[in-house]
Amino acid sequence: MANSIKELPAILLIDIYKSYGQGESKVDALKNINLDIAKGEFLALCGPSGSGKSTLLNILSGIDKPSAGAAIFLNKALNDLNEDQLSFVRSRHLGFIFQFFNLIPVLSALDNVYYPLVLNGNYGVKEARERALHYLDSVGLAQLANRKPGQLSGGQQQRVAIARALAHEPQVVVADEPTGNLDLATGEAILDLLMKINEETKTTFIVSTHSTQLKDRARRVIEIKDGELVYDTAQ
């Protein structure tokens, strides 16, 4: 009988510590974090404001480096990469969704999705435009592609941001409080969309929240408090 080989996780965090400042002003933002996130998983990262959620997201995505421990992303040790290498990994393999959308107000929805593809050098002009239109259509906004952010509702703007995050087909999407700036009903619709995309594409999603909306629905939930993981439904 052939031996089964366990697939490597998308993300592996080993004994992660992160502190800021020195001496009496030193603050421990993360303490002894050990976490593995499987490819294709949808994980909800829960905890109150100031618990360390954003710091954890920054470390697992290579935006920040830990004070101690190892962060491994798609079998790459992020600690060993320089800034250019980290930027390359993020531009090819990571998609980001933010609470406040971060759309460029003078650009149309189409151009907000299209320009990052061209600027990152991933695609030519024609393919980038086709991809932008395709992903706007996938989030239900093809008919509003020429509208600027100020002409869209909050939920529609977040859908543009989701299309932008997905257009280069990343293996991992990190969403930091993606429903935090939306009303309850719109937030529910955005969560429905993210979970649908996860099921259809098998893209790994790591979504942070301090609300109960996602905590009650996600297949895996981890909770962080005062920089420590205190709960994980996988354990």
Sequence and secondary structure as in RCSB ss.txt:
>XXXX:A:sequence
MANSIKELPAILLIDIYKSYGQGESKVDALKNINLDIAKGEFLALCGPSGSGKSTLLNILSGIDKPSAGAAIFLN
KALNDLNEDQLSFVRSRHLGFIFQFFNLIPVLSALDNVYYPLVLNGNYGVKEARERALHYLDSVGLAQLANRKPG
QLSGGQQQRVAIARALAHEPQVVVADEPTGNLDLATGEAILDLLMKINEETKTTFIVSTHSTQLKDRARRVIEIK
DGELVYDTAQ
>XXXX:A:secstr
         SEEEEEEEEEES GGG EEEEEEEEEEE TT EEEEE  TTSSHHHHHHHHTTSS  SEEEEEETT
EEGGG  HHHHHHHHHHHEEEEETT    TTS HHHHHHHHHHHTTSS HHHHHHHHHHHHHHTT GGGTT  GG
GS HHHHHHHHHHHHHTT  SEEEEESTTTTS HHHHHHHHHHHHHHHHHH  EEEEEESSHHHHTT SEEEEEE
TTEEEEETT 
